[in-house]
Amino acid sequence: MVMPKAIRSFMPNPKKEHRTLGNCWVEGRTITIATHSISERTIKGRRRRVLVPMKRLEILQTFAHELSHLGYDEHGYEQEWYGRTIFNTFGLTEPCPHCGGKGKIPARYDNT
């Protein structure tokens, strides 16, 4: 496994269009991950774009996805599998939707 030399975080500018949550520069082995996402909300009757902190699960999912690009540059089956494998090693759990959140189930890797 190739490890990154640097991991950086960034906060997107709500005034600009922003579509990515992470970026991987393979040659420099640098991973950049967003800490917030942009959401549109109605405030005092006006629609505004505001920054919303990302959940820990989303940040780690983005990190696993970008880390898998160090092994597999292009999106494909191998990169998806590698990202899922990295994510599963974190051992994350989330509340069970069937029992009202009392139990815990393994967190799912959703590469969308």
Backbone as XML, in Angstrom:
<?xml version="1.0"?>
<chain id="A" units="angstrom">
  <residue number="1" name="MET">
    <atom name="N" x="0.836" y="-1.179" z="0.000"/>
    <atom name="CA" x="0.000" y="0.000" z="0.000"/>
    <atom name="C" x="0.879" y="1.241" z="0.000"/>
  </residue>
  <residue number="2" name="VAL">
    <atom name="N" x="0.562" y="2.177" z="-0.859"/>
    <atom name="CA" x="1.284" y="3.434" z="-0.936"/>
    <atom name="C" x="0.595" y="4.437" z="-0.020"/>
  </residue>
  <residue number="3" name="MET">
    <atom name="N" x="1.359" y="5.038" z="0.873"/>
    <atom name="CA" x="0.793" y="6.017" z="1.800"/>
    <atom name="C" x="1.044" y="7.428" z="1.278"/>
  </residue>
  <residue number="4" name="PRO">
    <atom name="N" x="0.158" y="8.356" z="1.593"/>
    <atom name="CA" x="0.345" y="9.725" z="1.133"/>
    <atom name="C" x="1.452" y="10.432" z="1.911"/>
  </residue>
  <residue number="5" name="LYS">
    <atom name="N" x="2.112" y="11.394" z="1.253"/>
    <atom name="CA" x="3.104" y="12.232" z="1.929"/>
    <atom name="C" x="2.414" y="13.313" z="2.747"/>
  </residue>
  <residue number="6" name="ALA">
    <atom name="N" x="1.264" y="13.781" z="2.253"/>
    <atom name="CA" x="0.558" y="14.867" z="2.936"/>
    <atom name="C" x="-0.950" y="14.673" z="2.800"/>
  </residue>
  <residue number="7" name="ILE">
    <atom name="N" x="-1.670" y="15.045" z="3.846"/>
    <atom name="CA" x="-3.132" y="15.058" z="3.825"/>
    <atom name="C" x="-3.543" y="16.462" z="4.257"/>
  </residue>
  <residue number="8" name="ARG">
    <atom name="N" x="-4.294" y="17.125" z="3.383"/>
    <atom name="CA" x="-4.714" y="18.497" z="3.663"/>
    <atom name="C" x="-6.235" y="18.568" z="3.712"/>
  </residue>
  <residue number="9" name="SER">
    <atom name="N" x="-6.738" y="19.536" z="4.442"/>
    <atom name="CA" x="-8.183" y="19.755" z="4.469"/>
    <atom name="C" x="-8.469" y="21.119" z="3.855"/>
  </residue>
  <residue number="10" name="PHE">
    <atom name="N" x="-9.687" y="21.293" z="3.378"/>
    <atom name="CA" x="-10.081" y="22.599" z="2.866"/>
    <atom name="C" x="-11.567" y="22.813" z="3.133"/>
  </residue>
  <residue number="11" name="MET">
    <atom name="N" x="-11.945" y="24.065" z="3.159"/>
    <atom name="CA" x="-13.329" y="24.443" z="3.347"/>
    <atom name="C" x="-13.767" y="25.152" z="2.066"/>
  </residue>
  <residue number="12" name="PRO">
    <atom name="N" x="-14.776" y="24.614" z="1.359"/>
    <atom name="CA" x="-15.182" y="25.229" z="0.095"/>
    <atom name="C" x="-15.785" y="26.621" z="0.303"/>
  </residue>
  <residue number="13" name="ASN">
    <atom name="N" x="-15.684" y="27.426" z="-0.724"/>
    <atom name="CA" x="-16.247" y="28.773" z="-0.715"/>
    <atom name="C" x="-17.707" y="28.686" z="-1.145"/>
  </residue>
  <residue number="14" name="PRO">
    <atom name="N" x="-18.667" y="29.098" z="-0.293"/>
    <atom name="CA" x="-20.085" y="28.967" z="-0.665"/>
    <atom name="C" x="-20.491" y="29.850" z="-1.843"/>
  </residue>
  <residue number="15" name="LYS">
    <atom name="N" x="-19.673" y="30.821" z="-2.203"/>
    <atom name="CA" x="-20.017" y="31.699" z="-3.321"/>
    <atom name="C" x="-19.626" y="31.097" z="-4.662"/>
  </residue>
  <residue number="16" name="LYS">
    <atom name="N" x="-18.840" y="30.028" z="-4.639"/>
    <atom name="CA" x="-18.390" y="29.388" z="-5.870"/>
    <atom name="C" x="-19.013" y="28.000" z="-6.000"/>
  </residue>
  <residue number="17" name="GLU">
    <atom name="N" x="-19.165" y="27.553" z="-7.235"/>
    <atom name="CA" x="-19.676" y="26.205" z="-7.490"/>
    <atom name="C" x="-18.601" y="25.201" z="-7.093"/>
  </residue>
  <residue number="18" name="HIS">
    <atom name="N" x="-18.997" y="24.198" z="-6.328"/>
    <atom name="CA" x="-18.031" y="23.217" z="-5.842"/>
    <atom name="C" x="-18.645" y="21.832" z="-5.950"/>
  </residue>
  <residue number="19" name="ARG">
    <atom name="N" x="-17.958" y="20.918" z="-6.622"/>
    <atom name="CA" x="-18.539" y="19.598" z="-6.871"/>
    <atom name="C" x="-17.788" y="18.445" z="-6.252"/>
  </residue>
  <residue number="20" name="THR">
    <atom name="N" x="-16.579" y="18.655" z="-5.788"/>
    <atom name="CA" x="-15.803" y="17.536" z="-5.264"/>
    <atom name="C" x="-15.648" y="17.632" z="-3.759"/>
  </residue>
  <residue number="21" name="LEU">
    <atom name="N" x="-15.517" y="16.483" z="-3.131"/>
    <atom name="CA" x="-15.259" y="16.422" z="-1.696"/>
    <atom name="C" x="-13.813" y="16.064" z="-1.405"/>
  </residue>
  <residue number="22" name="GLY">
    <atom name="N" x="-13.095" y="15.620" z="-2.419"/>
    <atom name="CA" x="-11.704" y="15.252" z="-2.222"/>
    <atom name="C" x="-10.944" y="15.244" z="-3.525"/>
  </residue>
  <residue number="23" name="ASN">
    <atom name="N" x="-9.623" y="15.232" z="-3.391"/>
    <atom name="CA" x="-8.749" y="15.238" z="-4.550"/>
    <atom name="C" x="-7.481" y="14.474" z="-4.189"/>
  </residue>
  <residue number="24" name="CYS">
    <atom name="N" x="-6.931" y="13.771" z="-5.159"/>
    <atom name="CA" x="-5.702" y="13.016" z="-4.939"/>
    <atom name="C" x="-4.705" y="13.374" z="-6.028"/>
  </residue>
  <residue number="25" name="TRP">
    <atom name="N" x="-3.569" y="13.886" z="-5.635"/>
    <atom name="CA" x="-2.481" y="14.173" z="-6.572"/>
    <atom name="C" x="-1.505" y="13.010" z="-6.443"/>
  </residue>
  <residue number="26" name="VAL">
    <atom name="N" x="-1.560" y="12.100" z="-7.422"/>
    <atom name="CA" x="-0.817" y="10.840" z="-7.343"/>
    <atom name="C" x="0.690" y="11.070" z="-7.365"/>
  </residue>
  <residue number="27" name="GLU">
    <atom name="N" x="1.174" y="11.931" z="-8.271"/>
    <atom name="CA" x="2.624" y="12.156" z="-8.383"/>
    <atom name="C" x="3.215" y="12.712" z="-7.088"/>
  </residue>
  <residue number="28" name="GLY">
    <atom name="N" x="2.510" y="13.635" z="-6.455"/>
    <atom name="CA" x="3.003" y="14.229" z="-5.219"/>
    <atom name="C" x="2.537" y="13.505" z="-3.971"/>
  </residue>
  <residue number="29" name="ARG">
    <atom name="N" x="1.709" y="12.448" z="-4.168"/>
    <atom name="CA" x="1.135" y="11.666" z="-3.067"/>
    <atom name="C" x="0.508" y="12.574" z="-2.009"/>
  </residue>
  <residue number="30" name="THR">
    <atom name="N" x="-0.360" y="13.482" z="-2.488"/>
    <atom name="CA" x="-1.052" y="14.414" z="-1.612"/>
    <atom name="C" x="-2.555" y="14.216" z="-1.744"/>
  </residue>
  <residue number="31" name="ILE">
    <atom name="N" x="-3.242" y="14.112" z="-0.621"/>
    <atom name="CA" x="-4.691" y="13.965" z="-0.595"/>
    <atom name="C" x="-5.282" y="15.217" z="0.049"/>
  </residue>
  <residue number="32" name="THR">
    <atom name="N" x="-6.289" y="15.777" z="-0.602"/>
    <atom name="CA" x="-6.990" y="16.942" z="-0.084"/>
    <atom name="C" x="-8.448" y="16.554" z="0.133"/>
  </residue>
  <residue number="33" name="ILE">
    <atom name="N" x="-8.976" y="16.850" z="1.321"/>
    <atom name="CA" x="-10.334" y="16.444" z="1.673"/>
    <atom name="C" x="-11.108" y="17.643" z="2.220"/>
  </residue>
  <residue number="34" name="ALA">
    <atom name="N" x="-12.359" y="17.788" z="1.770"/>
    <atom name="CA" x="-13.230" y="18.851" z="2.271"/>
    <atom name="C" x="-13.723" y="18.500" z="3.669"/>
  </residue>
  <residue number="35" name="THR">
    <atom name="N" x="-13.835" y="19.519" z="4.511"/>
    <atom name="CA" x="-14.370" y="19.322" z="5.854"/>
    <atom name="C" x="-15.830" y="19.763" z="5.944"/>
  </residue>
  <residue number="36" name="HIS">
    <atom name="N" x="-16.285" y="20.514" z="4.933"/>
    <atom name="CA" x="-17.658" y="21.015" z="4.892"/>
    <atom name="C" x="-18.215" y="20.798" z="3.497"/>
  </residue>
  <residue number="37" name="SER">
    <atom name="N" x="-19.520" y="20.723" z="3.394"/>
    <atom name="CA" x="-20.184" y="20.690" z="2.097"/>
    <atom name="C" x="-21.080" y="21.926" z="2.009"/>
  </residue>
  <residue number="38" name="ILE">
    <atom name="N" x="-21.560" y="22.217" z="0.809"/>
    <atom name="CA" x="-22.397" y="23.388" z="0.593"/>
    <atom name="C" x="-23.844" y="22.938" z="0.457"/>
  </residue>
  <residue number="39" name="SER">
    <atom name="N" x="-24.717" y="23.619" z="1.169"/>
    <atom name="CA" x="-26.139" y="23.310" z="1.133"/>
    <atom name="C" x="-26.906" y="24.608" z="0.903"/>
  </residue>
  <residue number="40" name="GLU">
    <atom name="N" x="-28.028" y="24.493" z="0.204"/>
    <atom name="CA" x="-28.867" y="25.673" z="0.003"/>
    <atom name="C" x="-29.961" y="25.674" z="1.059"/>
  </residue>
  <residue number="41" name="ARG">
    <atom name="N" x="-30.118" y="26.792" z="1.731"/>
    <atom name="CA" x="-31.126" y="26.942" z="2.776"/>
    <atom name="C" x="-31.877" y="28.245" z="2.566"/>
  </residue>
  <residue number="42" name="THR">
    <atom name="N" x="-33.095" y="28.288" z="3.040"/>
    <atom name="CA" x="-33.878" y="29.515" z="2.994"/>
    <atom name="C" x="-33.721" y="30.229" z="4.325"/>
  </residue>
  <residue number="43" name="ILE">
    <atom name="N" x="-33.139" y="31.417" z="4.277"/>
    <atom name="CA" x="-32.911" y="32.221" z="5.472"/>
    <atom name="C" x="-33.589" y="33.570" z="5.264"/>
  </residue>
  <residue number="44" name="LYS">
    <atom name="N" x="-34.575" y="33.869" z="6.102"/>
    <atom name="CA" x="-35.334" y="35.119" z="6.019"/>
    <atom name="C" x="-35.935" y="35.313" z="4.628"/>
  </residue>
  <residue number="45" name="GLY">
    <atom name="N" x="-36.478" y="34.236" z="4.078"/>
    <atom name="CA" x="-37.153" y="34.303" z="2.788"/>
    <atom name="C" x="-36.243" y="34.298" z="1.574"/>
  </residue>
  <residue number="46" name="ARG">
    <atom name="N" x="-34.932" y="34.213" z="1.770"/>
    <atom name="CA" x="-33.988" y="34.198" z="0.644"/>
    <atom name="C" x="-33.201" y="32.892" z="0.642"/>
  </residue>
  <residue number="47" name="ARG">
    <atom name="N" x="-32.991" y="32.369" z="-0.538"/>
    <atom name="CA" x="-32.192" y="31.137" z="-0.663"/>
    <atom name="C" x="-30.721" y="31.500" z="-0.602"/>
  </residue>
  <residue number="48" name="ARG">
    <atom name="N" x="-30.024" y="30.856" z="0.307"/>
    <atom name="CA" x="-28.593" y="31.117" z="0.483"/>
    <atom name="C" x="-27.826" y="29.800" z="0.516"/>
  </residue>
  <residue number="49" name="ARG">
    <atom name="N" x="-26.602" y="29.879" z="0.063"/>
    <atom name="CA" x="-25.705" y="28.723" z="0.131"/>
    <atom name="C" x="-24.896" y="28.840" z="1.408"/>
  </residue>
  <residue number="50" name="VAL">
    <atom name="N" x="-24.958" y="27.800" z="2.228"/>
    <atom name="CA" x="-24.255" y="27.813" z="3.512"/>
    <atom name="C" x="-23.349" y="26.592" z="3.622"/>
  </residue>
  <residue number="51" name="LEU">
    <atom name="N" x="-22.318" y="26.726" z="4.452"/>
    <atom name="CA" x="-21.417" y="25.609" z="4.722"/>
    <atom name="C" x="-22.000" y="24.743" z="5.828"/>
  </residue>
  <residue number="52" name="VAL">
    <atom name="N" x="-21.969" y="23.438" z="5.611"/>
    <atom name="CA" x="-22.462" y="22.469" z="6.584"/>
    <atom name="C" x="-21.317" y="21.497" z="6.890"/>
  </residue>
  <residue number="53" name="PRO">
    <atom name="N" x="-20.961" y="21.331" z="8.174"/>
    <atom name="CA" x="-19.883" y="20.390" z="8.502"/>
    <atom name="C" x="-20.239" y="18.972" z="8.042"/>
  </residue>
  <residue number="54" name="MET">
    <atom name="N" x="-19.262" y="18.294" z="7.468"/>
    <atom name="CA" x="-19.480" y="16.919" z="7.028"/>
    <atom name="C" x="-19.400" y="15.980" z="8.225"/>
  </residue>
  <residue number="55" name="LYS">
    <atom name="N" x="-20.128" y="14.884" z="8.137"/>
    <atom name="CA" x="-20.085" y="13.870" z="9.189"/>
    <atom name="C" x="-18.757" y="13.126" z="9.113"/>
  </residue>
  <residue number="56" name="ARG">
    <atom name="N" x="-18.336" y="12.596" z="10.245"/>
    <atom name="CA" x="-17.072" y="11.848" z="10.318"/>
    <atom name="C" x="-17.067" y="10.692" z="9.320"/>
  </residue>
  <residue number="57" name="LEU">
    <atom name="N" x="-18.204" y="10.018" z="9.201"/>
    <atom name="CA" x="-18.325" y="8.884" z="8.281"/>
    <atom name="C" x="-18.085" y="9.320" z="6.834"/>
  </residue>
  <residue number="58" name="GLU">
    <atom name="N" x="-18.627" y="10.478" z="6.445"/>
    <atom name="CA" x="-18.438" y="10.985" z="5.077"/>
    <atom name="C" x="-16.986" y="11.359" z="4.819"/>
  </residue>
  <residue number="59" name="ILE">
    <atom name="N" x="-16.332" y="11.962" z="5.810"/>
    <atom name="CA" x="-14.924" y="12.343" z="5.653"/>
    <atom name="C" x="-14.053" y="11.104" z="5.494"/>
  </residue>
  <residue number="60" name="LEU">
    <atom name="N" x="-14.295" y="10.077" z="6.307"/>
    <atom name="CA" x="-13.496" y="8.846" z="6.206"/>
    <atom name="C" x="-13.786" y="8.091" z="4.918"/>
  </residue>
  <residue number="61" name="GLN">
    <atom name="N" x="-15.018" y="8.170" z="4.443"/>
    <atom name="CA" x="-15.352" y="7.541" z="3.167"/>
    <atom name="C" x="-14.612" y="8.240" z="2.021"/>
  </residue>
  <residue number="62" name="THR">
    <atom name="N" x="-14.580" y="9.565" z="2.062"/>
    <atom name="CA" x="-13.847" y="10.325" z="1.051"/>
    <atom name="C" x="-12.359" y="10.022" z="1.135"/>
  </residue>
  <residue number="63" name="PHE">
    <atom name="N" x="-11.835" y="9.920" z="2.356"/>
    <atom name="CA" x="-10.419" y="9.599" z="2.538"/>
    <atom name="C" x="-10.085" y="8.223" z="1.963"/>
  </residue>
  <residue number="64" name="ALA">
    <atom name="N" x="-10.926" y="7.229" z="2.224"/>
    <atom name="CA" x="-10.692" y="5.882" z="1.686"/>
    <atom name="C" x="-10.724" y="5.906" z="0.162"/>
  </residue>
  <residue number="65" name="HIS">
    <atom name="N" x="-11.650" y="6.657" z="-0.408"/>
    <atom name="CA" x="-11.755" y="6.756" z="-1.865"/>
    <atom name="C" x="-10.493" y="7.376" z="-2.460"/>
  </residue>
  <residue number="66" name="GLU">
    <atom name="N" x="-10.055" y="8.497" z="-1.882"/>
    <atom name="CA" x="-8.869" y="9.173" z="-2.413"/>
    <atom name="C" x="-7.600" y="8.357" z="-2.166"/>
  </residue>
  <residue number="67" name="LEU">
    <atom name="N" x="-7.517" y="7.692" z="-1.029"/>
    <atom name="CA" x="-6.356" y="6.845" z="-0.739"/>
    <atom name="C" x="-6.266" y="5.686" z="-1.724"/>
  </residue>
  <residue number="68" name="SER">
    <atom name="N" x="-7.410" y="5.170" z="-2.147"/>
    <atom name="CA" x="-7.399" y="4.065" z="-3.113"/>
    <atom name="C" x="-6.877" y="4.521" z="-4.480"/>
  </residue>
  <residue number="69" name="HIS">
    <atom name="N" x="-6.941" y="5.817" z="-4.767"/>
    <atom name="CA" x="-6.399" y="6.327" z="-6.033"/>
    <atom name="C" x="-4.872" y="6.244" z="-6.080"/>
  </residue>
  <residue number="70" name="LEU">
    <atom name="N" x="-4.218" y="6.158" z="-4.941"/>
    <atom name="CA" x="-2.763" y="5.994" z="-4.957"/>
    <atom name="C" x="-2.377" y="4.624" z="-5.488"/>
  </residue>
  <residue number="71" name="GLY">
    <atom name="N" x="-3.273" y="3.654" z="-5.370"/>
    <atom name="CA" x="-3.024" y="2.317" z="-5.902"/>
    <atom name="C" x="-3.613" y="2.121" z="-7.290"/>
  </residue>
  <residue number="72" name="TYR">
    <atom name="N" x="-4.764" y="2.718" z="-7.540"/>
    <atom name="CA" x="-5.467" y="2.591" z="-8.821"/>
    <atom name="C" x="-5.922" y="3.979" z="-9.251"/>
  </residue>
  <residue number="73" name="ASP">
    <atom name="N" x="-5.259" y="4.525" z="-10.249"/>
    <atom name="CA" x="-5.492" y="5.910" z="-10.664"/>
    <atom name="C" x="-6.897" y="6.126" z="-11.216"/>
  </residue>
  <residue number="74" name="GLU">
    <atom name="N" x="-7.352" y="5.245" z="-12.078"/>
    <atom name="CA" x="-8.647" y="5.419" z="-12.743"/>
    <atom name="C" x="-9.788" y="4.832" z="-11.914"/>
  </residue>
  <residue number="75" name="HIS">
    <atom name="N" x="-10.982" y="5.407" z="-12.066"/>
    <atom name="CA" x="-12.163" y="4.820" z="-11.438"/>
    <atom name="C" x="-12.500" y="3.513" z="-12.158"/>
  </residue>
  <residue number="76" name="GLY">
    <atom name="N" x="-12.766" y="2.498" z="-11.415"/>
    <atom name="CA" x="-13.097" y="1.197" z="-11.985"/>
    <atom name="C" x="-13.328" y="0.203" z="-10.867"/>
  </residue>
  <residue number="77" name="TYR">
    <atom name="N" x="-13.480" y="-1.057" z="-11.248"/>
    <atom name="CA" x="-13.771" y="-2.097" z="-10.273"/>
    <atom name="C" x="-12.655" y="-2.216" z="-9.231"/>
  </residue>
  <residue number="78" name="GLU">
    <atom name="N" x="-11.396" y="-2.215" z="-9.681"/>
    <atom name="CA" x="-10.277" y="-2.398" z="-8.754"/>
    <atom name="C" x="-10.201" y="-1.255" z="-7.754"/>
  </residue>
  <residue number="79" name="GLN">
    <atom name="N" x="-10.377" y="-0.029" z="-8.240"/>
    <atom name="CA" x="-10.321" y="1.139" z="-7.358"/>
    <atom name="C" x="-11.480" y="1.112" z="-6.367"/>
  </residue>
  <residue number="80" name="GLU">
    <atom name="N" x="-12.658" y="0.738" z="-6.830"/>
    <atom name="CA" x="-13.841" y="0.638" z="-5.961"/>
    <atom name="C" x="-13.612" y="-0.421" z="-4.876"/>
  </residue>
  <residue number="81" name="TRP">
    <atom name="N" x="-13.103" y="-1.577" z="-5.268"/>
    <atom name="CA" x="-12.845" y="-2.662" z="-4.320"/>
    <atom name="C" x="-11.787" y="-2.250" z="-3.299"/>
  </residue>
  <residue number="82" name="TYR">
    <atom name="N" x="-10.728" y="-1.609" z="-3.757"/>
    <atom name="CA" x="-9.642" y="-1.179" z="-2.873"/>
    <atom name="C" x="-10.148" y="-0.129" z="-1.877"/>
  </residue>
  <residue number="83" name="GLY">
    <atom name="N" x="-10.968" y="0.817" z="-2.357"/>
    <atom name="CA" x="-11.547" y="1.823" z="-1.472"/>
    <atom name="C" x="-12.436" y="1.194" z="-0.417"/>
  </residue>
  <residue number="84" name="ARG">
    <atom name="N" x="-13.235" y="0.213" z="-0.824"/>
    <atom name="CA" x="-14.112" y="-0.486" z="0.117"/>
    <atom name="C" x="-13.283" y="-1.256" z="1.153"/>
  </residue>
  <residue number="85" name="THR">
    <atom name="N" x="-12.197" y="-1.879" z="0.718"/>
    <atom name="CA" x="-11.330" y="-2.620" z="1.630"/>
    <atom name="C" x="-10.703" y="-1.683" z="2.663"/>
  </residue>
  <residue number="86" name="ILE">
    <atom name="N" x="-10.203" y="-0.539" z="2.217"/>
    <atom name="CA" x="-9.626" y="0.443" z="3.138"/>
    <atom name="C" x="-10.683" y="0.920" z="4.126"/>
  </residue>
  <residue number="87" name="PHE">
    <atom name="N" x="-11.873" y="1.255" z="3.619"/>
    <atom name="CA" x="-12.953" y="1.752" z="4.467"/>
    <atom name="C" x="-13.339" y="0.718" z="5.525"/>
  </residue>
  <residue number="88" name="ASN">
    <atom name="N" x="-13.411" y="-0.547" z="5.137"/>
    <atom name="CA" x="-13.807" y="-1.593" z="6.083"/>
    <atom name="C" x="-12.766" y="-1.818" z="7.169"/>
  </residue>
  <residue number="89" name="THR">
    <atom name="N" x="-11.501" y="-1.489" z="6.914"/>
    <atom name="CA" x="-10.472" y="-1.650" z="7.948"/>
    <atom name="C" x="-10.628" y="-0.612" z="9.056"/>
  </residue>
  <residue number="90" name="PHE">
    <atom name="N" x="-11.370" y="0.472" z="8.805"/>
    <atom name="CA" x="-11.613" y="1.470" z="9.844"/>
    <atom name="C" x="-12.505" y="0.909" z="10.950"/>
  </residue>
  <residue number="91" name="GLY">
    <atom name="N" x="-13.283" y="-0.122" z="10.651"/>
    <atom name="CA" x="-14.155" y="-0.734" z="11.646"/>
    <atom name="C" x="-15.282" y="0.176" z="12.117"/>
  </residue>
  <residue number="92" name="LEU">
    <atom name="N" x="-15.808" y="0.989" z="11.230"/>
    <atom name="CA" x="-16.861" y="1.944" z="11.585"/>
    <atom name="C" x="-18.217" y="1.266" z="11.679"/>
  </residue>
  <residue number="93" name="THR">
    <atom name="N" x="-19.031" y="1.750" z="12.599"/>
    <atom name="CA" x="-20.397" y="1.255" z="12.723"/>
    <atom name="C" x="-21.353" y="2.440" z="12.699"/>
  </residue>
  <residue number="94" name="GLU">
    <atom name="N" x="-22.605" y="2.144" z="12.367"/>
    <atom name="CA" x="-23.652" y="3.159" z="12.370"/>
    <atom name="C" x="-24.904" y="2.559" z="12.988"/>
  </residue>
  <residue number="95" name="PRO">
    <atom name="N" x="-25.847" y="3.394" z="13.436"/>
    <atom name="CA" x="-27.062" y="2.869" z="14.074"/>
    <atom name="C" x="-27.863" y="1.985" z="13.117"/>
  </residue>
  <residue number="96" name="CYS">
    <atom name="N" x="-28.412" y="0.911" z="13.649"/>
    <atom name="CA" x="-29.234" y="-0.012" z="12.862"/>
    <atom name="C" x="-30.577" y="0.650" z="12.556"/>
  </residue>
  <residue number="97" name="PRO">
    <atom name="N" x="-30.991" y="0.703" z="11.276"/>
    <atom name="CA" x="-32.264" y="1.338" z="10.943"/>
    <atom name="C" x="-33.483" y="0.486" z="11.332"/>
  </residue>
  <residue number="98" name="HIS">
    <atom name="N" x="-33.279" y="-0.793" z="11.587"/>
    <atom name="CA" x="-34.395" y="-1.693" z="11.864"/>
    <atom name="C" x="-34.790" y="-1.753" z="13.345"/>
  </residue>
  <residue number="99" name="CYS">
    <atom name="N" x="-33.864" y="-1.435" z="14.225"/>
    <atom name="CA" x="-34.175" y="-1.539" z="15.655"/>
    <atom name="C" x="-34.232" y="-0.175" z="16.327"/>
  </residue>
  <residue number="100" name="GLY">
    <atom name="N" x="-34.387" y="0.869" z="15.562"/>
    <atom name="CA" x="-34.493" y="2.200" z="16.145"/>
    <atom name="C" x="-33.178" y="2.775" z="16.622"/>
  </residue>
  <residue number="101" name="GLY">
    <atom name="N" x="-32.068" y="2.281" z="16.107"/>
    <atom name="CA" x="-30.761" y="2.822" z="16.462"/>
    <atom name="C" x="-30.139" y="2.228" z="17.708"/>
  </residue>
  <residue number="102" name="LYS">
    <atom name="N" x="-30.771" y="1.195" z="18.308"/>
    <atom name="CA" x="-30.223" y="0.598" z="19.525"/>
    <atom name="C" x="-29.036" y="-0.304" z="19.224"/>
  </residue>
  <residue number="103" name="GLY">
    <atom name="N" x="-29.068" y="-0.966" z="18.078"/>
    <atom name="CA" x="-27.970" y="-1.834" z="17.690"/>
    <atom name="C" x="-27.031" y="-1.133" z="16.722"/>
  </residue>
  <residue number="104" name="LYS">
    <atom name="N" x="-25.895" y="-1.737" z="16.472"/>
    <atom name="CA" x="-24.917" y="-1.166" z="15.550"/>
    <atom name="C" x="-24.662" y="-2.147" z="14.419"/>
  </residue>
  <residue number="105" name="ILE">
    <atom name="N" x="-24.499" y="-1.620" z="13.219"/>
    <atom name="CA" x="-24.169" y="-2.439" z="12.054"/>
    <atom name="C" x="-22.924" y="-1.842" z="11.406"/>
  </residue>
  <residue number="106" name="PRO">
    <atom name="N" x="-22.168" y="-2.634" z="10.644"/>
    <atom name="CA" x="-20.992" y="-2.080" z="9.965"/>
    <atom name="C" x="-21.409" y="-0.975" z="8.989"/>
  </residue>
  <residue number="107" name="ALA">
    <atom name="N" x="-20.619" y="0.094" z="8.963"/>
    <atom name="CA" x="-20.893" y="1.201" z="8.053"/>
    <atom name="C" x="-20.645" y="0.753" z="6.614"/>
  </residue>
  <residue number="108" name="ARG">
    <atom name="N" x="-21.472" y="1.247" z="5.704"/>
    <atom name="CA" x="-21.348" y="0.878" z="4.294"/>
    <atom name="C" x="-20.504" y="1.892" z="3.544"/>
  </residue>
  <residue number="109" name="TYR">
    <atom name="N" x="-19.762" y="1.400" z="2.572"/>
    <atom name="CA" x="-18.975" y="2.255" z="1.675"/>
    <atom name="C" x="-19.818" y="2.548" z="0.457"/>
  </residue>
  <residue number="110" name="ASP">
    <atom name="N" x="-20.142" y="3.804" z="0.230"/>
    <atom name="CA" x="-20.976" y="4.200" z="-0.889"/>
    <atom name="C" x="-20.173" y="5.131" z="-1.775"/>
  </residue>
  <residue number="111" name="ASN">
    <atom name="N" x="-19.691" y="4.641" z="-2.894"/>
    <atom name="CA" x="-18.823" y="5.393" z="-3.794"/>
    <atom name="C" x="-19.658" y="6.074" z="-4.878"/>
  </residue>
  <residue number="112" name="THR">
    <atom name="N" x="-20.381" y="7.128" z="-4.487"/>
    <atom name="CA" x="-21.188" y="7.842" z="-5.472"/>
    <atom name="C" x="-20.725" y="9.249" z="-5.629"/>
  </residue>
</chain>
